[in-house]
Amino acid sequence: MKYWRGYLVAALAAAGIWGLRAFAQSHSVLVDMVYPYVSRMIQTFLANWSGGVSFCVWQVLLMLLIALALGSIVLMIVFKWNPIQWLGWVLACAGLIGLVNTGVYGLNAYAGDLTQDIRLQNVEYKYTLSELEAAAVFYRDKANQLADQVSRNDSAELAFPGFSELAVQAAEGFRVLTYERFYSVFAGSTVPVKELTNGYFSSKGITGVTVALTGESAVNSQIPTVCLPYAMCHEMAHRMSIAIDRDADFAAFMACDANTAVEFQYSAYFMAFRHCYEAMKSLGQTELSNYEAGIGSNLRHDLDSYDRYFGNNLDLDSEVCDLLVIWHIEKYVLPLHQEEEKTFDPKDEDAVDLSGIVNAKPKE
């Protein structure tokens, strides 16, 4: 029986993970009322703890776990431990880590959508191709304008502030969303993200990671400069218990747009443009020559740099495009139509046909 104790622990941990997920899925309203706030508090505590050092604590812990695993293999060989028993305890450790991660963060995937927290209406609206094109043109033109405002060197390459300065600046957008626009969903940790420099992340096209067990958000500093602020806000959104990538992407757009630094604003509209542009191409819209003709030289330079870096690893979340289009409609299209609508005045002879009415005052 002692040879199977590890497997029993692993099985109980797996059952616990399944049970938590099943409960969250069937009681999503209850989970949304309580869990994200508790999870956000835990992430804030862990972020403050791990933020005391510049390196990623989770990387150190991962290396330690790997070293312990390799050391246990050596001990197993030396002391002739039963390999089946050894494997059981390895699985047990993995299961317990997964169970704790699910308990402190994983259930956020079953909470309500970000759209409910930011009061974005008409989320289920099926927009038309023309509305998608209008949004894409809007984001393109904004990106064009901002592309000419950011600092560049003599080679037209972006000259953003250093990683550490950008990481500190990223907090401003979330503070604006929380305390000026009253979106409590963003009232989480704004501790600066940490820097990833390992070439492995670049080879896999990974822009950043967030590890809930240490409350750390980290961003690959080797990605194109234009998307660095956006990636920082994306990972910070994850740390604020916004687990779904689509929602974290839109949160990153909102935070960058709310930031006073032009670098963040440009990153927001550059990425929004990329999302809409890729959505148009995925719909088979091959006639894009007129659309592409409106791309300015600076924006084109940054787009080419972006594409060269990511290559085949380019993976944009197409779902966030839906939110970007709806946001454009609600923020710019509908208010414009409302302003154009005239208030009905029964005495206005230009608005009411008075012909045929005996006592109507004739037009002079």
Secondary structure as the mmCIF struct_conf table of DSSP 4:
data_model
#
loop_
_struct_conf.conf_type_id
_struct_conf.id
_struct_conf.beg_label_comp_id
_struct_conf.beg_label_asym_id
_struct_conf.beg_label_seq_id
_struct_conf.end_label_comp_id
_struct_conf.end_label_asym_id
_struct_conf.end_label_seq_id
HELX_RH_3T_P HELX_RH_3T_P1 LYS A 2 TRP A 4
HELX_RH_AL_P HELX_RH_AL_P1 ARG A 5 SER A 26
TURN_TY1_P TURN_TY1_P1 HIS A 27 HIS A 27
HELX_RH_AL_P HELX_RH_AL_P2 SER A 28 SER A 50
TURN_TY1_P TURN_TY1_P2 GLY A 51 GLY A 52
BEND BEND1 VAL A 53 PHE A 55
HELX_RH_AL_P HELX_RH_AL_P3 VAL A 57 PHE A 79
TURN_TY1_P TURN_TY1_P3 LYS A 80 LYS A 80
HELX_RH_AL_P HELX_RH_AL_P4 PRO A 83 VAL A 104
TURN_TY1_P TURN_TY1_P4 TYR A 105 TYR A 105
HELX_RH_3T_P HELX_RH_3T_P2 GLY A 106 TYR A 110
BEND BEND2 ALA A 111 ALA A 111
HELX_RH_AL_P HELX_RH_AL_P5 LEU A 114 ASP A 117
TURN_TY1_P TURN_TY1_P5 ILE A 118 ARG A 119
TURN_TY1_P TURN_TY1_P6 VAL A 123 GLU A 124
HELX_RH_AL_P HELX_RH_AL_P6 LEU A 129 ALA A 147
TURN_TY1_P TURN_TY1_P7 ASP A 148 GLN A 149
BEND BEND3 VAL A 150 VAL A 150
STRN STRN1 ARG A 152 ARG A 152
TURN_TY1_P TURN_TY1_P8 ASP A 154 SER A 155
BEND BEND4 ALA A 156 ALA A 156
STRN STRN2 LEU A 158 LEU A 158
HELX_LH_PP_P HELX_LH_PP_P1 PHE A 160 GLY A 162
HELX_RH_AL_P HELX_RH_AL_P7 PHE A 163 TYR A 179
TURN_TY1_P TURN_TY1_P9 GLU A 180 GLU A 180
BEND BEND5 ARG A 181 ARG A 181
HELX_RH_3T_P HELX_RH_3T_P3 SER A 184 PHE A 186
BEND BEND6 GLY A 188 GLY A 188
HELX_LH_PP_P HELX_LH_PP_P2 VAL A 191 VAL A 193
STRN STRN3 LYS A 194 LEU A 196
HELX_RH_AL_P HELX_RH_AL_P8 GLY A 199 SER A 203
TURN_TY1_P TURN_TY1_P10 LYS A 204 GLY A 205
STRN STRN4 GLY A 208 VAL A 211
TURN_TY1_P TURN_TY1_P11 ALA A 212 GLY A 215
STRN STRN5 GLU A 216 ASN A 220
TURN_TY1_P TURN_TY1_P12 SER A 221 GLN A 222
BEND BEND7 ILE A 223 ILE A 223
HELX_RH_3T_P HELX_RH_3T_P4 THR A 225 CYS A 227
HELX_RH_AL_P HELX_RH_AL_P9 LEU A 228 ARG A 239
TURN_TY1_P TURN_TY1_P13 MET A 240 SER A 241
BEND BEND8 ILE A 244 ILE A 244
HELX_RH_AL_P HELX_RH_AL_P10 ASP A 245 ALA A 258
BEND BEND9 THR A 260 ALA A 261
HELX_RH_AL_P HELX_RH_AL_P11 VAL A 262 SER A 282
TURN_TY1_P TURN_TY1_P14 LEU A 283 GLY A 284
HELX_RH_AL_P HELX_RH_AL_P12 SER A 289 ALA A 293
TURN_TY1_P TURN_TY1_P15 GLY A 294 GLY A 294
HELX_RH_AL_P HELX_RH_AL_P13 SER A 297 PHE A 310
HELX_RH_3T_P HELX_RH_3T_P5 GLY A 311 ASN A 313
TURN_TY1_P TURN_TY1_P16 SER A 318 SER A 318
HELX_RH_AL_P HELX_RH_AL_P14 GLU A 319 HIS A 328
HELX_RH_PI_P HELX_RH_PI_P1 ILE A 329 VAL A 333
HELX_RH_AL_P HELX_RH_AL_P15 LEU A 334 GLU A 340
BEND BEND10 GLU A 341 GLU A 341
HELX_LH_PP_P HELX_LH_PP_P3 LYS A 342 PHE A 344
TURN_TY1_P TURN_TY1_P17 PRO A 346 LYS A 347
TURN_TY1_P TURN_TY1_P18 GLU A 349 ALA A 351
BEND BEND11 VAL A 352 VAL A 352
TURN_TY1_P TURN_TY1_P19 SER A 355 GLY A 356
TURN_TY1_P TURN_TY1_P20 VAL A 358 ASN A 359
HELX_LH_PP_P HELX_LH_PP_P4 ALA A 360 LYS A 363
#
